[in-house]
Amino acid sequence: MTPRTRKDVDERRAQIIEATREVALVRGLAHLRVADVATHLDISSGLVHYHFSSKDELLVEMLRTMAASDVSRLQETVDTGADPVDRLDDAIREYLPAARRDESWALWIDWWDEALRSEALATISAEFDTAWVGILEELIDAGVEQGVFDSKDTHGAAWRLSALLDGLAVQVVLPRRTLTRRQMVEHARIGAAREVGLPRSAFPG
């Protein structure tokens, strides 16, 4: 395969993956069809199947791409700055939904539902969770090493904080939300402060 042909293939796959994401936001993962993706791009279903043998493969690649992008964005966020509190706070705010209809979070919640019935989707979800908790643990470890944080179990702290953030995010993204974004961030900061042995006042806001 020539470099140009390889580039064309990669570009078409990327277009199909992005179209799948856009269609999934409207129809939901359970009701998404390959034909819907093809119509969205004004191409044939056969062309979609040329690049992805099945709907399941297409969904797996779309969700894996989304997860990789989210992890990369989170890592980039925490790689800036030196103050442990600021870095942890930045990570929390970047992870949590930015608005009620946060597209990434809407798909994540739909993804969790489908993962109950799909081992492949459950695997990707676990990979993302592990990567995200690893970022949090790295941040907390760094704060402990600098003498700013106090935690005897940084791995456990990272998992507890991650679970808290997930639960808070759901309350904001679902249509009948029970929290505002401001309240969500405040609860997250209280939880983070407790996990790293600091008073709430050490965090912004």
C-alpha positions as protocol buffer text, in pm:
chain_id: "A"
residue {
  index: 1
  type: MET
  ca { x: 0 y: 0 z: 0 }
}
residue {
  index: 2
  type: THR
  ca { x: 146 y: 336 z: -103 }
}
residue {
  index: 3
  type: PRO
  ca { x: 184 y: 616 z: 154 }
}
residue {
  index: 4
  type: ARG
  ca { x: -90 y: 815 z: -20 }
}
residue {
  index: 5
  type: THR
  ca { x: -327 y: 519 z: -22 }
}
residue {
  index: 6
  type: ARG
  ca { x: -253 y: 455 z: 345 }
}
residue {
  index: 7
  type: LYS
  ca { x: -328 y: 817 z: 422 }
}
residue {
  index: 8
  type: ASP
  ca { x: -656 y: 798 z: 232 }
}
residue {
  index: 9
  type: VAL
  ca { x: -757 y: 486 z: 423 }
}
residue {
  index: 10
  type: ASP
  ca { x: -666 y: 644 z: 758 }
}
residue {
  index: 11
  type: GLU
  ca { x: -856 y: 962 z: 673 }
}
residue {
  index: 12
  type: ARG
  ca { x: -1166 y: 770 z: 567 }
}
residue {
  index: 13
  type: ARG
  ca { x: -1155 y: 557 z: 884 }
}
residue {
  index: 14
  type: ALA
  ca { x: -1125 y: 872 z: 1094 }
}
residue {
  index: 15
  type: GLN
  ca { x: -1424 y: 1025 z: 912 }
}
residue {
  index: 16
  type: ILE
  ca { x: -1633 y: 715 z: 974 }
}
residue {
  index: 17
  type: ILE
  ca { x: -1534 y: 704 z: 1341 }
}
residue {
  index: 18
  type: GLU
  ca { x: -1627 y: 1071 z: 1390 }
}
residue {
  index: 19
  type: ALA
  ca { x: -1956 y: 1019 z: 1206 }
}
residue {
  index: 20
  type: THR
  ca { x: -2030 y: 724 z: 1433 }
}
residue {
  index: 21
  type: ARG
  ca { x: -1975 y: 944 z: 1737 }
}
residue {
  index: 22
  type: GLU
  ca { x: -2208 y: 1212 z: 1600 }
}
residue {
  index: 23
  type: VAL
  ca { x: -2480 y: 961 z: 1512 }
}
residue {
  index: 24
  type: ALA
  ca { x: -2448 y: 788 z: 1850 }
}
residue {
  index: 25
  type: LEU
  ca { x: -2515 y: 1117 z: 2027 }
}
residue {
  index: 26
  type: VAL
  ca { x: -2850 y: 1136 z: 1847 }
}
residue {
  index: 27
  type: ARG
  ca { x: -2961 y: 774 z: 1825 }
}
residue {
  index: 28
  type: GLY
  ca { x: -2777 y: 616 z: 2118 }
}
residue {
  index: 29
  type: LEU
  ca { x: -2532 y: 328 z: 2095 }
}
residue {
  index: 30
  type: ALA
  ca { x: -2800 y: 60 z: 2118 }
}
residue {
  index: 31
  type: HIS
  ca { x: -2999 y: 195 z: 1823 }
}
residue {
  index: 32
  type: LEU
  ca { x: -2711 y: 304 z: 1602 }
}
residue {
  index: 33
  type: ARG
  ca { x: -2696 y: 126 z: 1264 }
}
residue {
  index: 34
  type: VAL
  ca { x: -2418 y: 113 z: 1008 }
}
residue {
  index: 35
  type: ALA
  ca { x: -2669 y: 248 z: 757 }
}
residue {
  index: 36
  type: ASP
  ca { x: -2717 y: 558 z: 976 }
}
residue {
  index: 37
  type: VAL
  ca { x: -2344 y: 626 z: 971 }
}
residue {
  index: 38
  type: ALA
  ca { x: -2332 y: 579 z: 594 }
}
residue {
  index: 39
  type: THR
  ca { x: -2623 y: 818 z: 543 }
}
residue {
  index: 40
  type: HIS
  ca { x: -2458 y: 1074 z: 769 }
}
residue {
  index: 41
  type: LEU
  ca { x: -2151 y: 1069 z: 544 }
}
residue {
  index: 42
  type: ASP
  ca { x: -2346 y: 1025 z: 221 }
}
residue {
  index: 43
  type: ILE
  ca { x: -2159 y: 704 z: 139 }
}
residue {
  index: 44
  type: SER
  ca { x: -2268 y: 343 z: 99 }
}
residue {
  index: 45
  type: SER
  ca { x: -2295 y: 97 z: 387 }
}
residue {
  index: 46
  type: GLY
  ca { x: -2060 y: -123 z: 188 }
}
residue {
  index: 47
  type: LEU
  ca { x: -1786 y: 139 z: 214 }
}
residue {
  index: 48
  type: VAL
  ca { x: -1829 y: 150 z: 592 }
}
residue {
  index: 49
  type: HIS
  ca { x: -1804 y: -230 z: 603 }
}
residue {
  index: 50
  type: TYR
  ca { x: -1491 y: -214 z: 389 }
}
residue {
  index: 51
  type: HIS
  ca { x: -1319 y: -36 z: 678 }
}
residue {
  index: 52
  type: PHE
  ca { x: -1506 y: -201 z: 967 }
}
residue {
  index: 53
  type: SER
  ca { x: -1630 y: -556 z: 936 }
}
residue {
  index: 54
  type: SER
  ca { x: -1921 y: -512 z: 1176 }
}
residue {
  index: 55
  type: LYS
  ca { x: -2114 y: -261 z: 1382 }
}
residue {
  index: 56
  type: ASP
  ca { x: -1946 y: -398 z: 1695 }
}
residue {
  index: 57
  type: GLU
  ca { x: -1599 y: -337 z: 1551 }
}
residue {
  index: 58
  type: LEU
  ca { x: -1702 y: 14 z: 1451 }
}
residue {
  index: 59
  type: LEU
  ca { x: -1833 y: 95 z: 1798 }
}
residue {
  index: 60
  type: VAL
  ca { x: -1525 y: -49 z: 1965 }
}
residue {
  index: 61
  type: GLU
  ca { x: -1295 y: 163 z: 1748 }
}
residue {
  index: 62
  type: MET
  ca { x: -1504 y: 475 z: 1801 }
}
residue {
  index: 63
  type: LEU
  ca { x: -1509 y: 434 z: 2179 }
}
residue {
  index: 64
  type: ARG
  ca { x: -1141 y: 342 z: 2196 }
}
residue {
  index: 65
  type: THR
  ca { x: -1059 y: 655 z: 1995 }
}
residue {
  index: 66
  type: MET
  ca { x: -1275 y: 867 z: 2226 }
}
residue {
  index: 67
  type: ALA
  ca { x: -1115 y: 718 z: 2537 }
}
residue {
  index: 68
  type: ALA
  ca { x: -763 y: 772 z: 2404 }
}
residue {
  index: 69
  type: SER
  ca { x: -846 y: 1134 z: 2322 }
}
residue {
  index: 70
  type: ASP
  ca { x: -991 y: 1194 z: 2670 }
}
residue {
  index: 71
  type: VAL
  ca { x: -688 y: 1039 z: 2842 }
}
residue {
  index: 72
  type: SER
  ca { x: -451 y: 1244 z: 2626 }
}
residue {
  index: 73
  type: ARG
  ca { x: -639 y: 1564 z: 2708 }
}
residue {
  index: 74
  type: LEU
  ca { x: -638 y: 1486 z: 3080 }
}
residue {
  index: 75
  type: GLN
  ca { x: -267 y: 1403 z: 3078 }
}
residue {
  index: 76
  type: GLU
  ca { x: -189 y: 1725 z: 2893 }
}
residue {
  index: 77
  type: THR
  ca { x: -385 y: 1921 z: 3153 }
}
residue {
  index: 78
  type: VAL
  ca { x: -200 y: 1776 z: 3452 }
}
residue {
  index: 79
  type: ASP
  ca { x: 141 y: 1807 z: 3285 }
}
residue {
  index: 80
  type: THR
  ca { x: 120 y: 2185 z: 3316 }
}
residue {
  index: 81
  type: GLY
  ca { x: 193 y: 2372 z: 3637 }
}
residue {
  index: 82
  type: ALA
  ca { x: 396 y: 2280 z: 3942 }
}
residue {
  index: 83
  type: ASP
  ca { x: 167 y: 2331 z: 4242 }
}
residue {
  index: 84
  type: PRO
  ca { x: 13 y: 1995 z: 4344 }
}
residue {
  index: 85
  type: VAL
  ca { x: -319 y: 2148 z: 4453 }
}
residue {
  index: 86
  type: ASP
  ca { x: -358 y: 2342 z: 4130 }
}
residue {
  index: 87
  type: ARG
  ca { x: -271 y: 2036 z: 3921 }
}
residue {
  index: 88
  type: LEU
  ca { x: -521 y: 1816 z: 4103 }
}
residue {
  index: 89
  type: ASP
  ca { x: -790 y: 2082 z: 4080 }
}
residue {
  index: 90
  type: ASP
  ca { x: -723 y: 2128 z: 3709 }
}
residue {
  index: 91
  type: ALA
  ca { x: -754 y: 1752 z: 3657 }
}
residue {
  index: 92
  type: ILE
  ca { x: -1086 y: 1742 z: 3843 }
}
residue {
  index: 93
  type: ARG
  ca { x: -1235 y: 2030 z: 3647 }
}
residue {
  index: 94
  type: GLU
  ca { x: -1112 y: 1888 z: 3316 }
}
residue {
  index: 95
  type: TYR
  ca { x: -1258 y: 1546 z: 3395 }
}
residue {
  index: 96
  type: LEU
  ca { x: -1601 y: 1664 z: 3507 }
}
residue {
  index: 97
  type: PRO
  ca { x: -1865 y: 1760 z: 3248 }
}
residue {
  index: 98
  type: ALA
  ca { x: -1834 y: 2116 z: 3126 }
}
residue {
  index: 99
  type: ALA
  ca { x: -2208 y: 2159 z: 3079 }
}
residue {
  index: 100
  type: ARG
  ca { x: -2536 y: 1974 z: 3117 }
}
residue {
  index: 101
  type: ARG
  ca { x: -2512 y: 1838 z: 2764 }
}
residue {
  index: 102
  type: ASP
  ca { x: -2147 y: 1743 z: 2763 }
}
residue {
  index: 103
  type: GLU
  ca { x: -2113 y: 1522 z: 2453 }
}
residue {
  index: 104
  type: SER
  ca { x: -1829 y: 1314 z: 2586 }
}
residue {
  index: 105
  type: TRP
  ca { x: -2012 y: 1244 z: 2911 }
}
residue {
  index: 106
  type: ALA
  ca { x: -2339 y: 1170 z: 2731 }
}
residue {
  index: 107
  type: LEU
  ca { x: -2158 y: 897 z: 2540 }
}
residue {
  index: 108
  type: TRP
  ca { x: -1979 y: 770 z: 2850 }
}
residue {
  index: 109
  type: ILE
  ca { x: -2308 y: 718 z: 3033 }
}
residue {
  index: 110
  type: ASP
  ca { x: -2456 y: 543 z: 2729 }
}
residue {
  index: 111
  type: TRP
  ca { x: -2136 y: 340 z: 2703 }
}
residue {
  index: 112
  type: TRP
  ca { x: -2162 y: 217 z: 3064 }
}
residue {
  index: 113
  type: ASP
  ca { x: -2512 y: 90 z: 2991 }
}
residue {
  index: 114
  type: GLU
  ca { x: -2401 y: -101 z: 2681 }
}
residue {
  index: 115
  type: ALA
  ca { x: -2091 y: -233 z: 2860 }
}
residue {
  index: 116
  type: LEU
  ca { x: -2321 y: -437 z: 3085 }
}
residue {
  index: 117
  type: ARG
  ca { x: -2393 y: -654 z: 2781 }
}
residue {
  index: 118
  type: SER
  ca { x: -2067 y: -628 z: 2586 }
}
residue {
  index: 119
  type: GLU
  ca { x: -1735 y: -762 z: 2709 }
}
residue {
  index: 120
  type: ALA
  ca { x: -1549 y: -561 z: 2443 }
}
residue {
  index: 121
  type: LEU
  ca { x: -1703 y: -232 z: 2555 }
}
residue {
  index: 122
  type: ALA
  ca { x: -1653 y: -323 z: 2921 }
}
residue {
  index: 123
  type: THR
  ca { x: -1285 y: -383 z: 2849 }
}
residue {
  index: 124
  type: ILE
  ca { x: -1240 y: -39 z: 2695 }
}
residue {
  index: 125
  type: SER
  ca { x: -1421 y: 120 z: 2987 }
}
residue {
  index: 126
  type: ALA
  ca { x: -1189 y: -58 z: 3230 }
}
residue {
  index: 127
  type: GLU
  ca { x: -885 y: 54 z: 3030 }
}
residue {
  index: 128
  type: PHE
  ca { x: -998 y: 415 z: 3048 }
}
residue {
  index: 129
  type: ASP
  ca { x: -1076 y: 395 z: 3420 }
}
residue {
  index: 130
  type: THR
  ca { x: -734 y: 243 z: 3489 }
}
residue {
  index: 131
  type: ALA
  ca { x: -559 y: 513 z: 3287 }
}
residue {
  index: 132
  type: TRP
  ca { x: -752 y: 793 z: 3456 }
}
residue {
  index: 133
  type: VAL
  ca { x: -694 y: 654 z: 3806 }
}
residue {
  index: 134
  type: GLY
  ca { x: -326 y: 624 z: 3714 }
}
residue {
  index: 135
  type: ILE
  ca { x: -317 y: 995 z: 3633 }
}
residue {
  index: 136
  type: LEU
  ca { x: -482 y: 1080 z: 3966 }
}
residue {
  index: 137
  type: GLU
  ca { x: -248 y: 849 z: 4157 }
}
residue {
  index: 138
  type: GLU
  ca { x: 53 y: 1008 z: 3988 }
}
residue {
  index: 139
  type: LEU
  ca { x: -72 y: 1353 z: 4090 }
}
residue {
  index: 140
  type: ILE
  ca { x: -132 y: 1250 z: 4450 }
}
residue {
  index: 141
  type: ASP
  ca { x: 205 y: 1072 z: 4471 }
}
residue {
  index: 142
  type: ALA
  ca { x: 378 y: 1386 z: 4347 }
}
residue {
  index: 143
  type: GLY
  ca { x: 200 y: 1596 z: 4609 }
}
residue {
  index: 144
  type: VAL
  ca { x: 299 y: 1352 z: 4884 }
}
residue {
  index: 145
  type: GLU
  ca { x: 661 y: 1356 z: 4768 }
}
residue {
  index: 146
  type: GLN
  ca { x: 662 y: 1738 z: 4780 }
}
residue {
  index: 147
  type: GLY
  ca { x: 523 y: 1732 z: 5133 }
}
residue {
  index: 148
  type: VAL
  ca { x: 199 y: 1902 z: 5031 }
}
residue {
  index: 149
  type: PHE
  ca { x: -41 y: 1604 z: 5044 }
}
residue {
  index: 150
  type: ASP
  ca { x: -82 y: 1350 z: 5322 }
}
residue {
  index: 151
  type: SER
  ca { x: -200 y: 1007 z: 5200 }
}
residue {
  index: 152
  type: LYS
  ca { x: -98 y: 660 z: 5311 }
}
residue {
  index: 153
  type: ASP
  ca { x: -286 y: 493 z: 5025 }
}
residue {
  index: 154
  type: THR
  ca { x: -256 y: 700 z: 4708 }
}
residue {
  index: 155
  type: HIS
  ca { x: -390 y: 420 z: 4489 }
}
residue {
  index: 156
  type: GLY
  ca { x: -702 y: 385 z: 4700 }
}
residue {
  index: 157
  type: ALA
  ca { x: -741 y: 761 z: 4719 }
}
residue {
  index: 158
  type: ALA
  ca { x: -728 y: 786 z: 4341 }
}
residue {
  index: 159
  type: TRP
  ca { x: -996 y: 518 z: 4297 }
}
residue {
  index: 160
  type: ARG
  ca { x: -1225 y: 672 z: 4559 }
}
residue {
  index: 161
  type: LEU
  ca { x: -1189 y: 1016 z: 4405 }
}
residue {
  index: 162
  type: SER
  ca { x: -1252 y: 877 z: 4057 }
}
residue {
  index: 163
  type: ALA
  ca { x: -1570 y: 702 z: 4172 }
}
residue {
  index: 164
  type: LEU
  ca { x: -1689 y: 1022 z: 4341 }
}
residue {
  index: 165
  type: LEU
  ca { x: -1635 y: 1224 z: 4024 }
}
residue {
  index: 166
  type: ASP
  ca { x: -1822 y: 971 z: 3811 }
}
residue {
  index: 167
  type: GLY
  ca { x: -2119 y: 975 z: 4046 }
}
residue {
  index: 168
  type: LEU
  ca { x: -2130 y: 1354 z: 4062 }
}
residue {
  index: 169
  type: ALA
  ca { x: -2104 y: 1384 z: 3683 }
}
residue {
  index: 170
  type: VAL
  ca { x: -2405 y: 1159 z: 3627 }
}
residue {
  index: 171
  type: GLN
  ca { x: -2617 y: 1385 z: 3848 }
}
residue {
  index: 172
  type: VAL
  ca { x: -2537 y: 1683 z: 3624 }
}
residue {
  index: 173
  type: VAL
  ca { x: -2555 y: 1520 z: 3280 }
}
residue {
  index: 174
  type: LEU
  ca { x: -2880 y: 1325 z: 3315 }
}
residue {
  index: 175
  type: PRO
  ca { x: -3193 y: 1518 z: 3205 }
}
residue {
  index: 176
  type: ARG
  ca { x: -3340 y: 1532 z: 3557 }
}
residue {
  index: 177
  type: ARG
  ca { x: -3018 y: 1659 z: 3707 }
}
residue {
  index: 178
  type: THR
  ca { x: -3002 y: 1695 z: 4083 }
}
residue {
  index: 179
  type: LEU
  ca { x: -2689 y: 1912 z: 4099 }
}
residue {
  index: 180
  type: THR
  ca { x: -2566 y: 2225 z: 3929 }
}
residue {
  index: 181
  type: ARG
  ca { x: -2214 y: 2223 z: 3786 }
}
residue {
  index: 182
  type: ARG
  ca { x: -2106 y: 2461 z: 4061 }
}
residue {
  index: 183
  type: GLN
  ca { x: -2234 y: 2222 z: 4329 }
}
residue {
  index: 184
  type: MET
  ca { x: -2070 y: 1928 z: 4151 }
}
residue {
  index: 185
  type: VAL
  ca { x: -1729 y: 2097 z: 4148 }
}
residue {
  index: 186
  type: GLU
  ca { x: -1766 y: 2199 z: 4513 }
}
residue {
  index: 187
  type: HIS
  ca { x: -1844 y: 1840 z: 4622 }
}
residue {
  index: 188
  type: ALA
  ca { x: -1547 y: 1719 z: 4416 }
}
residue {
  index: 189
  type: ARG
  ca { x: -1311 y: 1967 z: 4580 }
}
residue {
  index: 190
  type: ILE
  ca { x: -1432 y: 1867 z: 4928 }
}
residue {
  index: 191
  type: GLY
  ca { x: -1374 y: 1501 z: 4844 }
}
residue {
  index: 192
  type: ALA
  ca { x: -1031 y: 1570 z: 4695 }
}
residue {
  index: 193
  type: ALA
  ca { x: -924 y: 1774 z: 4996 }
}
residue {
  index: 194
  type: ARG
  ca { x: -1020 y: 1492 z: 5233 }
}
residue {
  index: 195
  type: GLU
  ca { x: -833 y: 1234 z: 5026 }
}
residue {
  index: 196
  type: VAL
  ca { x: -508 y: 1433 z: 5032 }
}
residue {
  index: 197
  type: GLY
  ca { x: -526 y: 1548 z: 5393 }
}
residue {
  index: 198
  type: LEU
  ca { x: -594 y: 1917 z: 5330 }
}
residue {
  index: 199
  type: PRO
  ca { x: -870 y: 2157 z: 5438 }
}
residue {
  index: 200
  type: ARG
  ca { x: -1124 y: 2255 z: 5173 }
}
residue {
  index: 201
  type: SER
  ca { x: -983 y: 2607 z: 5185 }
}
residue {
  index: 202
  type: ALA
  ca { x: -660 y: 2483 z: 5025 }
}
residue {
  index: 203
  type: PHE
  ca { x: -844 y: 2440 z: 4695 }
}
residue {
  index: 204
  type: PRO
  ca { x: -975 y: 2724 z: 4474 }
}
residue {
  index: 205
  type: GLY
  ca { x: -1325 y: 2862 z: 4503 }
}
